[in-house]
Amino acid sequence: MLNSAVLVLNKDFVPVHVTSAKRAFSLLYIGMAKVVNSQYQTFDYESWSAITASMADETVGLVDRIIKVPRVILLVAYDRIPQREVRFSRLNIFARDKYRCQYCGERFSTSHLNLDHVVPRSKGGTSNWENVICCCVPCNSRKGGRTPSEAGMKLLSIPRKPNWTPFANPHLGSRHSDWLPFLSMVDISYWHTELQE
C-alpha cells in the first residue's frame, strides 16, 4: 500500500507529479503537504490521521491506529507550473508504447518489460525518444546487440517523442477517481480563471 500512487498538486491545485504513498505520508508528516479530499477540503497530518477509516478504505497500520492512504496531496509552498515537456523516463516510454512489446505486440506489466535501443549503443545508437522502445525480455534477448533488420525482427511502430504531457496521458497507470477533478482541463481552468471584482 505504501507504494501506491498519489497525485501531487502545487499550491495552485495544478498537478505536478505522481509519487508514492510513502513519500506522501512523509511530506504530510513534516508539514510540506496537505491531503485534499473529494470535497476539496485540506487536512494536515493530525487532522487526516484523526479521520476514522472504514474497512472499504485503503489504509496503512500505525502502532495505535490505522490511517487512510491519501490519493491527492497539495504542496503548501510549491507554486511552479509543471513543464509541458514530456520527461524522457521509463514510465513515459512504457506509456507511449502502451505497455506493449514493440516487436511481438504482446502487452506486459512493467516488471516484464525492458527498454531496447533500436540502434544498439554499441553501434552508435543514442538514448532518446526516437531510438528507445519497450520490449519483452524474450524479444530483447533474441534481438541482442543487433538492429531489428539484422535480427530479422520488425518494429510495430516508429518510435517518436509523444506530444502529451504526463497528466494528459491516458495510460498514466493507476488513476484514482479522486484524481479526476485535478486532471480535467475544465477543472484546472476553473482554478486558474481570473475572478472579476
N, C-alpha and C positions, 0 to 999 in steps of 0.2 A: 504494500500500500504506500510505503514511503517513496517509491519510485514512480508513482502515478503522476500524470501530467497536471500542472496548474498553470493557468493563464496569468501572465503578469501585465498589469496596466501601469502607465506612467501616471503622474498626479492629475493629468487632464483626462483620464479614463481612455487613453488610446493604447491598444495592445502593442507591447514592445518585445515580448519574449514568451516562451513556454519553459517552465522549469519543473523540477521535481517537487513533490510534496515535502520531502525532507528539507530542501532549500527554502521552500515557502515557510515552513514552520520556523526555521532559523531566522529569516527576515522578520517574521511576525513577532517572535520572542524578543528580539533586540530592538524592536520599535521602528524598524525601517520600512515596514509594510503594514497594511491593514487588510482584513478579509472583506470582500464585497459579496453580499448575498443577492438573491434574485430580485429583491425589492430595492436594490442599490443602497442598502444600509451598510455602513462600515463598522468593523469591530477590531479593537486592539486584541492582543493576546489574552488578557484577563477576561474581557467580555466574551470573546469567542470560546474560550475554554469553559466558561460558565454555562454556555448553552447546552442543554441536555440533548445528547444524541440518541436517535431512535435505532432500533435494530435494523431498519432499512438503510440507514446511512452508512457511508464508508467511513470507518473510524480507525484510530490508532490508540492502542492502550498505553496509558501512563501508569505510574505506580499506584495512584489513588483514584483514577477515573479513566474514562475513555473520552477522546476528543474527536470531533468531526473533522475530516480532511477538507481543507478549503479547496475550492475549484477555481476561484478568481481572487487574486490579491492586487492591491493598489499600493504602489511605491509612494511614500509620503514626500519625498524630496526630489524625485527624478521627473523632469519635465521635457526632456528631449523627444522630438518626434522620431519614430523609427525610420531608418533608411529605407528607401524604396528599392534599393538594390538587393537582388536575391543573393544571399550568402552562399558561397560555394562550400557546401557541407555534405556530409554523408547522408543525413536525413533528407536534405533537399534533392540530392541526386536520386535517392530511392523514390521520393515523391514524384519527381519529374518522370521517372520511368515506371511509375505506378506499381512499384514493388514487383516488377515483372522482369525476369531474366531477358536481356536483350538479344540472346542467341536462341534459346529454346522456347521462349514465350510463356513459360510457366510462372505463376505468381507464388511468391515465397514470403515468409516472415523475415524480418530484418536479421534474425540470427542465422538464417540460411542463405543470405546474400553476401556477395563480395563486391568490391569495386574493381573494375577492369579498365586498363588503359587500352583503347582500341589500337593505337600505335604504341607498342611497348616502350617504356622509358629507355630500355637498352638499345632501342633503335631511334632514339631522339624524340619520342613522344612526350608531350607535356601534360601536366595535371591541370586541366581546365575543363569547362563545360563541354567543349566540342570534342574532347578526347576521352572522357571518363564516363563509363556506364555502369549500371548494376547488372550483375550476372550471378547465377547459382554457382555453387562450389564445383560440381562436376563439369560444367561448361568452362569455368575458369581454368580448371586443371587440364582439360582437353586442349584449350587454346594455348596455354603456356606462354612462352615468350615470343609468340608469333603474331602476325597481323591476322585478322579474320580470313582474308583470302588465302594466306599461306596455310592456315589450319583447316581450310575447306568449310568455314562457317560463315553465316550471313547475319548481318545486323537486322533487327526488326525495324529500326528507325535510325535516322542520322541524329546523333546527339547534338543538342543545341542548348544555349542558355535559355532558361524559362523566362517568361515575361510576367509572371505573377510574383506577388510578394508572399512571404511565408504565411501571413494571416489571411490572404485571399486564396490560399492553396486549398483546393477541395480534398486533397489527400494528406491532410496535416496529421494523420494518425488518429489517435483517440480524441475526438472532440466531445465535449460535455455540453449538455443542454444549457448549463449556466454560462457558457462562453458565448452563446449565440447573439445576445444583445450587443456584445462588445466587438464581434467580428462583422456585424452587419454595417455596411457603409451608410445606410439610412440612420442607424442609431449613432454612429460616430459623428455624422454631420449634425445630428441633433445636439450633441455635446459641444460642438465647435462653432455653431452658428452664433454670430454676434447678436446679443439681445438689444432691442430698442428701448430707449428710456420711456 
